[in-house]
């Protein structure tokens, strides 16, 4: 496990000093593809070991006190020589979005993207929201939306402000439009250096939307995973092979 390094579904922590901070990793895994947290392992793969009871107490506090809804997890203890490593496994959740308390009274959702926990923006949070999917806003096609679709067909990635200027709608209406298109799998979200951008994910689905209308698409079922990627992939964060514990 350790030799894989940190990636989309694995994170290392030397120890947990703050349950509120580790809650970010729990909700990020739950909101994405699930994942495994190894406590007692340094970023380079060195096994430092932990006191098991203390770390499990911190994880339980994070999941129950600083996550909404509560994030379910399973744990297991591994031994490397005399050192203990706590493995915490979080499955992908059907209760997205999970949020964590980032500071007193302020809750935010996070998403695991490669080896980082990324704060979710309003578009993705609305896409996940059960009330939004159950009572979705009407999709309205006009010449400005047609211009937006043409830009995407030409391969452009557009930021939120560019989309707003193109469709000439207020911010809340643009959020609704993008949330529909992301939820339907037509549009993907791409994380740039600073902000999310939006591009075409499925040209055939876009053509179906234009020719057959929105009744073809269903938001009542939560997509298995949002279409989110990084503009410049970081890949797996490697570990130092010399730091790995010897095979038993």
N, C-alpha and C positions, 0 to 999 in steps of 0.2 A: 504493500500500500504506500509506504513512505517514498519508495523509489519513483512513484508516479509524479511526485512533486505537487505543487498547488495548481489547481485547474478548476474547470467549471463545477465539478462536483467534489472537490476536496480542498480543505483549508487546514493550515497548521496554526496552533497557538502554543506558545511556551507555557503559559498559565493564564488563568482568568483573574484579572484584577477588578473588573467592573462588569456586573451582570447586565447593565444597560447596554454596554458596548457589544457584548457577545450576542445580545438579542438581535442585532443587525444581521449577523451571519445566519441565525436560525430562520428569521423571516425571509432573508434572501434565498436560502435554499428552498424553503417551503413555497415561495412564490415562483420558483423556476423549476428545475429538473430534479430537485432534491439534492442531497449531498452528505458528505462525511466530514466531520470535524475531528481532528486528532489533537488532543490536548496533552502537552508534554513533549512536543516536537518543535524545534526551532525552524525558521524559514529555510535554512540550508539542509534540513533533513536530520540534523543531529537530535538524538533522543536525550532530552534533559530530565524527563521524568517529573511526576507530580504526586501530590497527596490526593488519592482518589476521592475520599469522602468530601474534602473541601471543594474540589472541582465539580463534582456532581451536584453539590449543594448550590454552587453558583449557576450551573446550567439550569437546574430546576427553577431557581428564582428568575432567571432570564426568561424562560419559556412561559412561566405562569404569571409573573408580575409585570413584565415589560413587553409582552407580545399580545396583540389583539387581532383575531382570536388567538387563544393559547396554541402554541406550536407543539405538536406531539413529537416525541423522539424516542429512540431506543439507544441504550448504551452498553458498552462492553469494555472490559479492562484487558489490556495486553501487557506482557512482560518482555522487556529487552534487558537481559542480564538481571540486575536487581532493580531496574527502573520500571515504573508503571506508566503506561500511556492509556488515556481514556479515549475511546472511540464513541462519538455521538453521531447517530444516523438520523437524518430528517428526510421523510418521504415528500414527493411533490404533493401539494395540498389541493383539495377541491374547494377550499374555503378562501381562496384568494379574493382580495388582497389581504395578507397579514401585514400589520403595522407594528412598529416598535416605538417606544418612548425615547426620542433622541435627546430631549431635555425636559425639564419639569413641565408637564401639561402639553407637550408638543409631540405628536405622533406622525410618523412617516413610514411609507412602504419602501422596501428595498428589493432589488432583483440581483441574483447572482449572474454575472457576465464574465466569462473566463475566470480569472483568479481574483476578481474584485466584487464588492457589494456596491451596487449602483442605486442611488436614490431614484425612485420612480417619479415620473412627472404626471401631470393631471390627466393626460390622454390615456396612458396605460392604466392608471388607477380607475378611470371611468370605464374603460374596456372590460376590466375585471368585475366591476360593481354589479351585484346581482340585480339591484333595482333598475340600473341602466339597461341591462339585458332583457329584463322582464317587460319594461315599459319604454322601449327604445324610441328615440326621436325619429321623425319621418325623414327619409332620405329624399332630398330635393335636387334634381339635376337641372342646371341651367348653363348658359354659355360660359360663365366663369368657372364652374366646376369642370366643364369640358376643356377649358384651357389648362386647368390643373392636371387633368388626366393626360393631355397631350404632352405636357412637360415631363410627366413621369414616363410616358412611353418613349420619350427621347432620352431616357436614361438619367434624368436629373434627380439629385437629392436636394430636397427643399427643407429649410428650417421652418419653425412655426410661423414666424413673421412673414416669410415669403409665401407660405400657404394662405395666410390671412389676407395679404395684399392681392393675391391672385383671385381668390373667391369672393373678396369684398364682403366678409361677414364679421360680426363681432366675435371676440375671443371665445365666449362660451359656445357659440354655434360651430366654430372651427374645431374646438375640442370634441364636440359631439360627432362631427363629420369624420374626423380622423379616428376616433374611437370605434365608430362603425366599420370603417375600412380596415383597421388593424384587426378588429374582432372577426371580421369576415375572411381574413387571410389574404386580402387583396394588396394591402400595403404593409411594408416592413418598417420597423423603427431602427435607425442606425445611429449609434452613439459616436459623435465626432470628438474633437478635442475638448469642447465645452458643453455642447447641447445636443439634444436628439434631433435627427433629421428624418425625413420620410421619403421613401422611394417605392417603386413598383415591385411587388413580390410575386404576383401571379397575373400575367397578362390575359390569360384565358378567362379567369374569374372576373377581371375588369370588363372584358367584352360581354360576358354574360350579364353583368350588372347593367350595362348600357342598353343591351338589346332585350333582356327579359325582365329586368326590374329587380327591386330589393326583396320581393317575396320569395325568391329562390334561396335566399340566405337565412341562416338561423343563428341567433345569438343566445338561445335559451340554454344551449349546452356550452359549458366553458371549454375553450380550446385547450388542448393538452399542454401547449407551451406557446407563449407569445413569440412572434417573429421579431426578435431583437438581435442585432449583431453590432460588432464594433467596426468602425470604418477602417481602422488599422489594427488587425488582430495581434494580440500580444502572445498568444500561444500558451503553452505550459511553462510555469516558472520552474526551472530545473533545480535539482538538489545536488549537493556535493557528494559524489559516490563514496568518498572517504568518510563521510559522516554517517553513512548507513550502518545500522547494527549488523553484525555477522549473521549469516543464515544458520539456523539451527538444524 
